[in-house]
Every structure is written in structure tokens, then in C-alpha cells.
Amino acid sequence: MMPDNVQPDLSEEQAKKLGISLEDYLLPTHGRIQMISETGELLPPEEQGHTPGHEYPMPEVDELLEGYRQLVIGRRVNDQNYALVRQGRMAVYPSSHGQEASEVAAALCLSPSDWLFPTYRDTVAVIARGVDPLEVMTSFRGDWHQGYNPHDRNTSIQSTPLTTQLLHAVGMAHAARLKGEDVVVLGMVGDGGTSEGDFHEALNFASVFRLPVIFFVQNNKYAISVPLSRQTAAPSLAHKAVGYGMAGELVDGNDLAALLAVLGRAVKLCHEGGGPFLVEADTYRIQSHTNADDATRYRQSKEVDEWTRRDPITRMRAYLQSQGALTEELEAQYQADAEDVATALREAMGQQPDLQPLDLFDHVYTVQTPQLAEQRAQLAEELARDNHTDDTTA
């Protein structure tokens, strides 16, 4: 008898509904899902990568317009934060410039009751979920807290340790299942994170217990400086899904329409009990890993230029304009919205924060350990001595 907390495997049932074999259902489509060309034209159905069981409808125009608006804001946030780091007003910023379509789609495909578990690079996704940009940037400036309450928008803190967020995502989904809650969880990870042991453990647990989790891999081609070819010999990262008994899909990570379609169906099926899923977004990190990285040491400018021509924003702009949906007035409004966010970031990051060094010790444990208490007392004594010296000098 199956335990109460284990869902039946609906993959075979879903494959039968689609009239395909279980293997064809679990394996990604032949090629990848792409709906809009790099120059903004709607591709004919036979060129969209659809195969039986892997057909996706075009998202509604209103959804694409909101997605485009978030793309414009996300690009402005990325570039503004990159500048703030160079000005010394922020400690670090891992930019997702060029990956904004994947970021935005991850946020928009979820309902408010679903959960998002982002990485350190997924600032744009967190903002698209509705979290205040100023709160999101708190941790990158340097503080003892993350800056926002995860429960306000069902968005976990941005995880810096590689892939630990996937274990947390699976734990959240399992807890929701035990409590009888209809919650889908989307965990974001980069291609480098797929080489971590936590990746295997998360996917294996989610598959065994048939949890409503979507593992969303942004394959931006480099784990800092390590190329994908030195991480895996698989045909694609989406092919890893079949080894765990879950369905996988490969999608153009710079095509917002395709991303919304693929992730949207995955969320729908998860709500119906058909999870988990692995979705790989084929994209590229245009800027360096962080401001501490020199990407010219391990990749050629020709490669970057090639991917720059596949920019997700210009692609979606061209498509929406060709459909008569994106007017000059709307474009101006979206640009103004983005500039408002950038202005607020500049003003906030230009203010000197009121730093209290002892806060570093006060929120680590509910009951402070003797070692931490001793270190706190030592720092408090040093600070008091320095303040006394300053007063005497004055």
C-alpha cells in the first residue's frame, strides 16, 4: 500500500492522454521550444520545436505586455546596479543582463500562493514577484539581514551557497503536501549548480515523492569561468530529468513567449498532481559573473556579440510592435517605470546607512552560544575603547 504522503506517478497516465510513450513524455522535445525568432517574427508551427506531447499555445498578448514591461525594468535594474558597484555604493552584484526573459517568466508563471526559491543572480525574478527593489538590494549592499520578508510575496531569500535553495524548495513542497495545501514551488538554479550533490538529492527526493516542484535551470554557459562542456556530457541539461523519472523540457531562454508557455504548463500540471518537472532555459550571461570577475580571461568577445544579437528585450519589442500591441505611449510608460526604479535605487544606495556592528551577533541564534557571546563582548569592548579615544582626541 502506498503511504498517504506519496503521490501516485501520473507521468504514464499523462503520456497516455497525449497519445505518446512514457519515454517521449519524459524526454525533452527534439531540439528546443522557440516561438519567436531572434528578430521578432512569429515562427511557423513546424519551426517551434513542437513534437507530439510537447505542443504549447502562444501566451495572451496582455501576458506578453506585462512580461515585456518587467523585461524593461529588469534590464534597467541590472545596468543600474552594475554601475552602483563600480561607484563603490554596493558591495557586489551578480547581473542577469541578457537572461531577463528567464527571470521574468519564472516569476510571472506562478500564482501568489505559489513559492519561488531564487539564487543570488535572480534579482530580476524577485522584483517581478512584487518585492520592493530597495529591499531586494539590501543584502548586496551589505547588512545582517536579507532585506525582505519571504512570506510577504512567497519568495525565499536569494541563495548564495550553490543549489541549497533546491533542497529548501523541495522541503517547502513536501511540507505543503503534508498540510494539504495546493502549492507549486519553482526552484531556480544555474548550469553550474547542476554539478552539485544537492541538485541530485533535490531531484531524486522530488521524483520519489512526486512533489509539485519545477526545477528551472538557467543555462548561461558558464559556472563563473567553467564552461558547460567541462560540467556535463549530456545532450542537454533537460535530458537529466529522465534519469530521475520526471519530465524535462529545453526552451529558448531568450524567448519570453516560449518560456511563459513551457513554465505555465508545468505549473498547471504540478497543480493537477503531475509534477515534478525540469525545465532548461538556453540563455547566456552577457556581463561578467560579478564585478570581481574578468570574463575576458575565459571567453571571446565574438561569442558575447553573437548572444547580444539574441537579446530578449529587442526580440519581444519587435514582436509586440508587429502585432500592434506595443504602442509608442506604452513603450514610453514602461521606460518611465524602469527609470523610476533606477532613480529610487540610486538615491537609496547613495545614503550612508546607520551600521551597528553588534547586530552581526544578535540574530544568528535564538539563544546565543557562549563562543558568540564572548566574541560579541570583545567587539563591544573594542568599539567602546575606540569611541573613548575619539572623544579624548576631540
C-alpha positions as CSV (number, residue, x, y, z in Angstrom):
1,M,0.0,0.0,0.0
2,M,1.3,3.5,-0.9
3,P,1.9,5.8,2.1
4,D,-0.6,8.7,2.4
5,N,2.1,11.3,1.8
6,V,3.3,9.8,-1.5
7,Q,1.5,10.8,-4.7
8,P,1.0,8.3,-7.5
9,D,3.1,8.7,-10.6
10,L,0.9,10.4,-13.1
11,S,3.5,10.5,-15.9
12,E,2.4,7.4,-17.6
13,E,-1.2,8.5,-17.4
14,Q,-0.3,11.9,-18.8
15,A,1.6,10.2,-21.6
16,K,-1.4,8.0,-22.5
17,K,-3.7,11.2,-22.6
18,L,-1.2,12.7,-25.1
19,G,-1.0,9.5,-27.1
20,I,2.7,9.1,-26.7
21,S,5.1,6.7,-25.0
22,L,6.3,7.4,-21.5
23,E,9.8,7.9,-22.8
24,D,8.6,10.5,-25.3
25,Y,6.8,12.3,-22.5
26,L,9.8,12.3,-20.1
27,L,12.4,13.3,-22.7
28,P,12.6,16.9,-24.0
29,T,11.4,17.8,-27.4
30,H,13.6,17.2,-30.4
31,G,15.6,20.4,-30.4
32,R,14.1,23.1,-28.2
33,I,10.9,25.1,-27.8
34,Q,11.0,28.5,-29.5
35,M,8.1,30.6,-30.7
36,I,9.6,33.9,-31.7
37,S,12.6,34.3,-33.9
38,E,15.7,36.3,-32.9
39,T,14.5,39.2,-35.0
40,G,10.9,39.2,-33.5
41,E,8.9,37.2,-36.0
42,L,6.4,34.5,-35.0
43,L,7.9,31.2,-36.2
44,P,5.6,28.9,-38.2
45,P,4.4,25.9,-36.0
46,E,6.7,23.4,-37.7
47,E,9.7,25.5,-36.6
48,Q,8.7,26.0,-33.0
49,G,10.2,22.6,-31.8
50,H,6.8,21.1,-31.1
51,T,6.5,17.3,-31.2
52,P,3.6,15.1,-30.0
53,G,3.1,15.8,-26.3
54,H,5.3,18.9,-26.5
55,E,2.9,21.4,-28.1
56,Y,2.5,24.8,-26.5
57,P,-0.1,27.5,-27.2
58,M,1.0,31.1,-27.6
59,P,0.5,33.2,-24.5
60,E,-2.1,36.0,-24.5
61,V,-1.0,39.5,-25.6
62,D,-1.7,41.0,-22.2
63,E,0.6,38.5,-20.5
64,L,3.4,39.3,-23.0
65,L,2.9,43.0,-22.5
66,E,3.3,42.7,-18.7
67,G,6.3,40.4,-19.3
68,Y,7.9,43.0,-21.6
69,R,7.3,45.7,-19.0
70,Q,9.1,43.6,-16.5
71,L,11.9,42.9,-19.0
72,V,12.5,46.7,-19.4
73,I,12.5,47.2,-15.7
74,G,14.8,44.2,-15.1
75,R,17.4,45.4,-17.7
76,R,17.4,48.9,-16.1
77,V,17.9,47.4,-12.7
78,N,20.7,45.2,-13.9
79,D,22.6,48.0,-15.5
80,Q,21.9,50.5,-12.7
81,N,23.2,48.1,-10.1
82,Y,26.3,47.2,-12.1
83,A,27.1,51.0,-12.2
84,L,26.5,51.3,-8.4
85,V,29.0,48.6,-7.8
86,R,31.6,50.4,-9.9
87,Q,30.9,53.6,-8.0
88,G,31.5,51.8,-4.7
89,R,27.9,52.2,-3.5
90,M,27.2,48.5,-3.5
91,A,29.5,45.6,-2.4
92,V,28.7,43.2,-5.2
93,Y,26.1,42.5,-7.9
94,P,25.7,39.3,-10.0
95,S,24.0,40.7,-13.1
96,S,21.5,38.7,-15.2
97,H,21.9,41.1,-18.2
98,G,20.8,39.0,-21.2
99,Q,18.9,36.5,-19.0
100,E,15.9,38.8,-18.1
101,A,13.4,36.7,-20.1
102,S,14.1,33.7,-18.0
103,E,14.0,35.7,-14.8
104,V,10.7,37.4,-15.6
105,A,9.0,34.2,-16.8
106,A,9.9,32.4,-13.6
107,A,8.1,35.0,-11.6
108,L,5.0,35.5,-13.8
109,C,4.2,31.8,-14.3
110,L,3.5,31.4,-10.6
111,S,0.3,32.4,-8.7
112,P,0.6,34.5,-5.5
113,S,0.1,31.4,-3.4
114,D,3.0,29.5,-5.1
115,W,6.6,29.8,-3.9
116,L,9.8,31.0,-5.7
117,F,13.3,29.9,-4.5
118,P,15.8,32.1,-6.3
119,T,19.6,32.2,-6.5
120,Y,21.9,35.2,-5.9
121,R,21.6,36.1,-9.6
122,D,17.8,36.2,-9.7
123,T,17.2,39.7,-8.5
124,V,15.0,40.5,-11.5
125,A,12.8,37.5,-10.8
126,V,12.4,38.6,-7.2
127,I,11.4,42.1,-8.2
128,A,9.0,40.7,-10.8
129,R,7.3,38.8,-8.0
130,G,6.5,42.2,-6.4
131,V,9.2,42.6,-3.8
132,D,10.4,46.2,-3.3
133,P,13.6,46.7,-5.3
134,L,15.2,48.6,-2.5
135,E,14.5,45.7,-0.1
136,V,16.0,43.3,-2.6
137,M,19.3,45.2,-2.8
138,T,19.8,45.4,0.9
139,S,21.9,42.2,1.0
140,F,24.1,43.2,-1.9
141,R,24.9,46.4,-0.2
142,G,26.0,44.5,3.0
143,D,23.8,44.1,6.0
144,W,23.0,41.4,8.6
145,H,19.5,40.7,7.1
146,Q,18.2,39.9,3.6
147,G,16.0,43.0,3.4
148,Y,12.6,41.5,2.7
149,N,10.2,39.1,4.5
150,P,9.9,35.9,2.3
151,H,6.3,35.3,3.4
152,D,5.1,38.7,2.1
153,R,5.4,37.5,-1.5
154,N,6.1,33.8,-1.1
155,T,9.6,34.4,-2.3
156,S,12.6,32.9,-0.5
157,I,15.8,34.8,0.2
158,Q,18.3,34.7,-2.6
159,S,20.7,31.8,-2.0
160,T,24.4,32.4,-2.4
161,P,25.5,28.8,-1.5
162,L,25.2,26.8,-4.7
163,T,22.0,24.7,-5.0
164,T,21.0,24.7,-1.3
165,Q,17.8,26.5,-2.4
166,L,16.6,23.4,-4.3
167,L,16.6,21.4,-1.1
168,H,14.6,24.2,0.6
169,A,12.2,24.2,-2.4
170,V,11.6,20.5,-2.2
171,G,11.2,20.8,1.6
172,M,8.6,23.5,1.1
173,A,6.7,21.5,-1.5
174,H,6.8,18.4,0.8
175,A,5.5,20.4,3.8
176,A,2.7,21.9,1.7
177,R,1.7,18.4,0.5
178,L,1.6,17.1,4.1
179,K,-0.6,20.1,5.1
180,G,-2.9,19.6,2.2
181,E,-2.1,22.9,0.6
182,D,-2.3,23.4,-3.2
183,V,1.2,25.0,-3.7
184,V,3.6,24.8,-6.6
185,V,7.3,25.6,-5.9
186,L,9.7,26.8,-8.5
187,G,13.4,26.5,-7.7
188,M,15.9,28.4,-9.8
189,V,19.5,27.2,-10.4
190,G,22.3,27.8,-12.8
191,D,24.1,25.3,-15.0
192,G,27.0,25.2,-12.5
193,G,24.6,24.2,-9.8
194,T,23.6,21.0,-11.7
195,S,27.1,19.7,-10.8
196,E,26.4,19.9,-7.1
197,G,25.3,17.0,-5.0
198,D,22.4,19.0,-3.6
199,F,21.0,19.0,-7.2
200,H,20.9,15.2,-7.3
201,E,19.4,14.9,-3.8
202,A,16.7,17.5,-4.6
203,L,15.6,16.0,-7.9
204,N,15.7,12.4,-6.5
205,F,13.5,13.3,-3.5
206,A,11.1,15.3,-5.5
207,S,10.6,12.5,-8.0
208,V,10.3,9.7,-5.5
209,F,7.6,11.7,-3.6
210,R,6.1,13.2,-6.8
211,L,6.2,16.7,-5.4
212,P,4.9,19.8,-7.2
213,V,8.3,21.3,-7.9
214,I,9.7,22.8,-11.1
215,F,13.5,22.8,-11.3
216,F,14.3,25.8,-13.6
217,V,17.8,25.7,-14.9
218,Q,19.2,28.8,-16.4
219,N,22.0,27.5,-18.6
220,N,24.0,30.7,-19.2
221,K,27.0,28.6,-20.4
222,Y,29.5,29.3,-17.6
223,A,29.9,28.4,-13.9
224,I,32.0,31.5,-13.3
225,S,34.7,30.5,-15.7
226,V,34.0,26.8,-16.2
227,P,32.2,26.2,-19.5
228,L,29.3,23.8,-19.7
229,S,31.4,21.3,-21.7
230,R,33.5,20.7,-18.6
231,Q,30.5,20.1,-16.4
232,T,28.4,17.6,-18.4
233,A,28.5,15.4,-21.5
234,A,24.7,15.1,-21.6
235,P,22.9,16.2,-24.8
236,S,21.3,18.9,-22.7
237,L,20.7,19.6,-19.0
238,A,17.0,18.9,-19.7
239,H,17.9,15.3,-20.6
240,K,19.0,14.7,-16.9
241,A,15.3,14.7,-16.0
242,V,14.5,11.3,-17.4
243,G,17.1,9.7,-15.1
244,Y,15.0,10.7,-12.2
245,G,11.7,9.8,-13.7
246,M,10.5,13.3,-14.3
247,A,9.7,15.2,-17.5
248,G,12.2,17.6,-18.9
249,E,12.0,20.3,-21.5
250,L,14.5,22.5,-23.3
251,V,13.4,26.0,-24.2
252,D,14.9,29.1,-25.8
253,G,15.8,31.1,-22.7
254,N,15.7,34.4,-24.5
255,D,12.2,33.9,-25.9
256,L,9.7,35.2,-23.3
257,A,6.7,33.7,-25.1
258,A,8.2,30.2,-25.2
259,L,9.3,30.5,-21.6
260,L,5.8,31.5,-20.4
261,A,4.2,28.7,-22.4
262,V,6.5,26.0,-21.1
263,L,6.7,27.1,-17.5
264,G,3.0,27.9,-17.5
265,R,2.1,24.4,-18.5
266,A,4.5,22.9,-16.0
267,V,2.8,24.9,-13.2
268,K,-0.6,23.8,-14.3
269,L,0.4,20.2,-14.4
270,C,2.0,20.4,-11.0
271,H,-1.2,21.8,-9.6
272,E,-3.0,18.8,-11.1
273,G,-0.6,16.4,-9.4
274,G,1.7,15.8,-12.4
275,G,5.0,17.1,-11.0
276,P,7.9,17.4,-10.7
277,F,9.4,18.9,-13.9
278,L,12.9,20.1,-15.1
279,V,13.0,23.0,-17.5
280,E,16.2,24.2,-19.0
281,A,16.5,27.7,-20.4
282,D,19.1,28.1,-23.1
283,T,20.5,31.6,-22.4
284,Y,23.7,33.5,-21.9
285,R,25.3,35.7,-19.2
286,I,26.3,38.8,-21.1
287,Q,28.2,40.5,-18.3
288,S,30.9,39.1,-16.0
289,H,30.0,36.7,-13.2
290,T,30.2,39.6,-10.8
291,N,32.2,42.8,-10.6
292,A,35.1,40.7,-9.1
293,D,35.3,38.6,-12.3
294,D,37.1,39.3,-15.6
295,A,35.2,37.4,-18.2
296,T,37.7,38.3,-21.0
297,R,40.1,35.7,-19.5
298,Y,37.9,32.7,-20.5
299,R,35.7,33.7,-23.3
300,Q,35.9,35.6,-26.6
301,S,34.1,38.9,-27.4
302,K,32.9,37.3,-30.6
303,E,30.9,34.8,-28.5
304,V,29.4,37.6,-26.4
305,D,28.5,39.6,-29.6
306,E,26.7,36.6,-31.0
307,W,24.5,36.3,-28.0
308,T,23.9,40.1,-27.7
309,R,22.2,39.8,-31.1
310,R,19.7,37.4,-29.5
311,D,18.7,40.0,-26.8
312,P,15.3,39.0,-25.3
313,I,14.1,42.6,-25.0
314,T,14.6,43.7,-28.6
315,R,13.1,40.4,-29.7
316,M,9.9,40.9,-27.7
317,R,9.7,44.6,-28.5
318,A,9.8,43.8,-32.2
319,Y,7.2,41.1,-32.0
320,L,4.7,43.2,-29.9
321,Q,5.2,46.2,-32.2
322,S,4.5,44.0,-35.2
323,Q,1.3,42.8,-33.6
324,G,0.2,46.4,-32.9
325,A,0.2,45.7,-29.2
326,L,3.1,47.9,-28.1
327,T,2.4,51.5,-28.9
328,E,4.8,54.4,-28.5
329,E,2.8,55.5,-25.5
330,L,3.1,52.1,-23.7
331,E,6.9,52.0,-24.5
332,A,7.4,55.4,-23.0
333,Q,5.4,54.4,-19.9
334,Y,7.5,51.2,-19.5
335,Q,10.7,53.1,-19.9
336,A,9.5,55.7,-17.3
337,D,8.6,52.9,-14.9
338,A,12.1,51.5,-15.2
339,E,13.7,54.9,-14.7
340,D,11.7,55.5,-11.6
341,V,13.0,52.2,-10.1
342,A,16.6,53.1,-11.1
343,T,16.3,56.6,-9.6
344,A,15.0,55.2,-6.3
345,L,17.9,52.7,-6.3
346,R,20.5,55.5,-6.8
347,E,19.0,57.7,-4.1
348,A,18.8,54.8,-1.6
349,M,22.2,53.5,-2.3
350,G,23.7,57.0,-2.1
351,Q,22.6,57.4,1.5
352,Q,25.0,56.4,4.3
353,P,23.5,53.5,6.3
354,D,23.4,53.5,10.0
355,L,25.5,50.4,10.7
356,Q,25.5,48.8,14.1
357,P,28.4,46.2,14.2
358,L,26.9,44.3,17.1
359,D,23.9,43.4,15.1
360,L,26.0,40.8,13.4
361,F,25.9,38.8,16.6
362,D,22.3,39.4,17.7
363,H,20.4,37.4,15.1
364,V,22.4,34.3,14.4
365,Y,20.9,32.0,17.1
366,T,17.8,32.3,19.2
367,V,19.9,31.5,22.2
368,Q,23.4,32.9,21.7
369,T,26.3,30.4,22.1
370,P,29.0,31.1,24.6
371,Q,31.6,31.5,21.9
372,L,29.5,34.0,20.0
373,A,28.7,35.9,23.3
374,E,32.4,36.1,24.0
375,Q,33.2,37.4,20.5
376,R,30.4,40.0,20.9
377,A,31.7,41.2,24.2
378,Q,35.2,41.5,22.7
379,L,34.0,43.6,19.8
380,A,31.8,45.8,22.1
381,E,34.8,46.5,24.3
382,E,36.9,47.5,21.2
383,L,34.2,49.8,20.0
384,A,33.8,51.4,23.4
385,R,37.6,51.9,23.6
386,D,37.7,53.4,20.1
387,N,34.8,55.8,20.9
388,H,36.6,56.9,24.1
389,T,39.8,57.6,22.1
390,D,37.8,59.6,19.6
391,D,36.2,61.7,22.3
392,T,39.5,62.3,24.0
393,T,41.1,63.4,20.7
394,A,38.3,65.7,20.0
